[in-house]
């Protein structure tokens, strides 16, 4: 789990939607696409809560280039942001945002930004 620069996200999403539309034009409808994105985000949010949060509450550990706690915080925040931005699954999104208010003070090191994928680091 690493970071993609913000200026890459919109073109990446556009290319993804374009390719996805080859199999079904419904994804070109923002309501359909954003609802599906929120449902996928909610699924990952639940994975973080059920499978990763209990372990992260006991201790932190390295998982690739980031830590378990970083991944939990970033995953919960991503869903909260998605829910707010597109007005989807707002009650679950609000509970995710409230959870962040509890986790951030407990895990200050986990709040640091994720490293960028190597392709987006430095020079060329």
C-alpha positions as a LaTeX table, in Angstrom:
\begin{tabular}{lrrr}
\hline
Residue & $x$ (\AA) & $y$ (\AA) & $z$ (\AA) \\
\hline
Unk1 & 0.00 & 0.00 & 0.00 \\
Unk2 & 1.66 & 3.19 & $-1.24$ \\
Unk3 & 0.65 & 6.59 & $-2.47$ \\
Unk4 & $-0.16$ & 7.77 & $-5.99$ \\
Unk5 & 0.31 & 11.52 & $-6.54$ \\
Unk6 & $-2.94$ & 13.48 & $-6.56$ \\
Unk7 & $-2.39$ & 14.82 & $-10.09$ \\
Unk8 & $-2.33$ & 11.23 & $-11.41$ \\
Unk9 & $-5.58$ & 10.08 & $-9.78$ \\
Unk10 & $-8.14$ & 11.75 & $-12.07$ \\
Unk11 & $-6.48$ & 10.70 & $-15.36$ \\
Unk12 & $-6.05$ & 7.20 & $-13.93$ \\
Unk13 & $-9.73$ & 7.04 & $-12.94$ \\
Unk14 & $-10.78$ & 8.30 & $-16.38$ \\
Unk15 & $-8.71$ & 5.64 & $-18.15$ \\
Unk16 & $-10.11$ & 2.97 & $-15.81$ \\
Unk17 & $-13.72$ & 4.04 & $-16.41$ \\
Unk18 & $-13.16$ & 4.19 & $-20.14$ \\
Unk19 & $-11.84$ & 0.65 & $-20.21$ \\
Unk20 & $-14.57$ & $-0.57$ & $-17.85$ \\
Unk21 & $-17.22$ & 0.99 & $-20.11$ \\
Unk22 & $-16.23$ & $-1.44$ & $-22.87$ \\
Unk23 & $-18.01$ & $-4.10$ & $-20.81$ \\
Unk24 & $-20.97$ & $-1.99$ & $-19.72$ \\
Unk25 & $-21.89$ & 1.61 & $-20.45$ \\
Unk26 & $-23.47$ & 2.01 & $-17.00$ \\
Unk27 & $-20.12$ & 2.98 & $-15.47$ \\
Unk28 & $-20.22$ & 6.22 & $-17.47$ \\
Unk29 & $-23.14$ & 7.28 & $-15.26$ \\
Unk30 & $-21.54$ & 9.05 & $-12.28$ \\
Unk31 & $-24.25$ & 7.83 & $-9.90$ \\
Unk32 & $-23.65$ & 4.20 & $-10.85$ \\
Unk33 & $-19.88$ & 4.53 & $-10.79$ \\
Unk34 & $-19.72$ & 6.41 & $-7.48$ \\
Unk35 & $-22.17$ & 4.03 & $-5.82$ \\
Unk36 & $-20.08$ & 1.06 & $-6.96$ \\
Unk37 & $-16.92$ & 2.80 & $-5.73$ \\
Unk38 & $-18.54$ & 3.44 & $-2.35$ \\
Unk39 & $-19.65$ & $-0.19$ & $-2.10$ \\
Unk40 & $-16.12$ & $-1.40$ & $-2.90$ \\
Unk41 & $-14.72$ & 1.13 & $-0.40$ \\
Unk42 & $-17.16$ & $-0.06$ & 2.27 \\
Unk43 & $-16.06$ & $-3.64$ & 1.71 \\
Unk44 & $-12.40$ & $-2.71$ & 2.24 \\
Unk45 & $-13.37$ & $-0.60$ & 5.24 \\
Unk46 & $-14.99$ & $-3.67$ & 6.80 \\
Unk47 & $-11.90$ & $-5.78$ & 6.01 \\
Unk48 & $-9.81$ & $-3.24$ & 7.91 \\
Unk49 & $-12.20$ & $-3.27$ & 10.86 \\
Unk50 & $-12.70$ & $-7.01$ & 11.12 \\
Unk51 & $-9.30$ & $-8.37$ & 10.12 \\
Unk52 & $-6.70$ & $-5.67$ & 10.66 \\
Unk53 & $-7.88$ & $-3.35$ & 13.43 \\
Unk54 & $-7.83$ & $-5.96$ & 16.24 \\
Unk55 & $-4.22$ & $-6.86$ & 15.38 \\
Unk56 & $-3.24$ & $-3.19$ & 15.02 \\
Unk57 & $-4.71$ & $-2.38$ & 18.44 \\
Unk58 & $-2.37$ & $-4.95$ & 20.01 \\
Unk59 & 0.79 & $-3.82$ & 18.20 \\
Unk60 & 2.19 & $-2.36$ & 15.02 \\
Unk61 & 4.40 & $-4.16$ & 12.53 \\
Unk62 & 5.92 & $-3.63$ & 9.15 \\
Unk63 & 3.82 & $-4.81$ & 6.17 \\
Unk64 & 5.86 & $-4.12$ & 3.07 \\
Unk65 & 6.96 & $-0.49$ & 2.86 \\
Unk66 & 4.32 & 0.66 & 5.38 \\
Unk67 & 3.07 & $-0.46$ & 8.77 \\
Unk68 & $-0.14$ & $-2.22$ & 9.72 \\
Unk69 & $-1.36$ & 0.85 & 11.60 \\
Unk70 & $-0.61$ & 3.13 & 8.66 \\
Unk71 & $-2.61$ & 0.84 & 6.41 \\
Unk72 & $-5.56$ & 0.79 & 8.81 \\
Unk73 & $-5.58$ & 4.58 & 9.17 \\
Unk74 & $-5.24$ & 5.15 & 5.42 \\
Unk75 & $-7.91$ & 2.58 & 4.61 \\
Unk76 & $-10.43$ & 4.01 & 7.07 \\
Unk77 & $-9.68$ & 7.56 & 5.90 \\
Unk78 & $-10.02$ & 6.61 & 2.23 \\
Unk79 & $-13.50$ & 5.25 & 2.83 \\
Unk80 & $-14.53$ & 8.28 & 4.93 \\
Unk81 & $-13.31$ & 10.61 & 2.16 \\
Unk82 & $-15.09$ & 8.61 & $-0.54$ \\
Unk83 & $-18.34$ & 8.57 & 1.41 \\
Unk84 & $-18.22$ & 12.32 & 1.98 \\
Unk85 & $-17.14$ & 13.26 & $-1.54$ \\
Unk86 & $-19.90$ & 11.31 & $-3.27$ \\
Unk87 & $-22.58$ & 11.39 & $-0.56$ \\
Unk88 & $-22.72$ & 7.59 & $-0.40$ \\
Unk89 & $-23.17$ & 5.37 & 2.66 \\
Unk90 & $-22.99$ & 8.44 & 4.85 \\
Unk91 & $-23.72$ & 6.80 & 8.20 \\
Unk92 & $-20.89$ & 4.29 & 7.72 \\
Unk93 & $-18.66$ & 7.07 & 6.39 \\
Unk94 & $-19.36$ & 9.19 & 9.48 \\
Unk95 & $-18.49$ & 6.27 & 11.75 \\
Unk96 & $-15.20$ & 5.89 & 9.84 \\
Unk97 & $-14.46$ & 9.60 & 10.31 \\
Unk98 & $-15.26$ & 9.30 & 14.04 \\
Unk99 & $-12.96$ & 6.28 & 14.29 \\
Unk100 & $-10.11$ & 8.35 & 12.82 \\
Unk101 & $-10.58$ & 10.90 & 15.60 \\
Unk102 & $-9.85$ & 8.10 & 18.07 \\
Unk103 & $-7.02$ & 6.37 & 16.19 \\
Unk104 & $-4.93$ & 9.39 & 15.22 \\
Unk105 & $-4.02$ & 10.41 & 18.80 \\
Unk106 & $-3.35$ & 6.76 & 19.72 \\
Unk107 & $-1.06$ & 6.18 & 16.72 \\
Unk108 & 0.68 & 9.44 & 15.80 \\
Unk109 & 3.33 & 7.62 & 13.75 \\
Unk110 & 0.62 & 5.95 & 11.65 \\
Unk111 & $-0.69$ & 9.32 & 10.51 \\
Unk112 & 2.45 & 10.04 & 8.47 \\
Unk113 & 1.95 & 10.02 & 4.69 \\
Unk114 & 2.50 & 6.78 & 2.89 \\
Unk115 & 5.56 & 6.64 & 0.67 \\
Unk116 & 4.98 & 7.07 & $-3.06$ \\
Unk117 & 5.22 & 4.13 & $-5.41$ \\
Unk118 & 8.77 & 3.98 & $-6.80$ \\
Unk119 & 7.62 & 5.12 & $-10.27$ \\
Unk120 & 6.50 & 8.43 & $-8.75$ \\
Unk121 & 9.56 & 9.15 & $-6.64$ \\
Unk122 & 12.05 & 11.86 & $-7.45$ \\
Unk123 & 13.69 & 12.77 & $-10.72$ \\
Unk124 & 12.41 & 11.29 & $-13.91$ \\
\hline
\end{tabular}
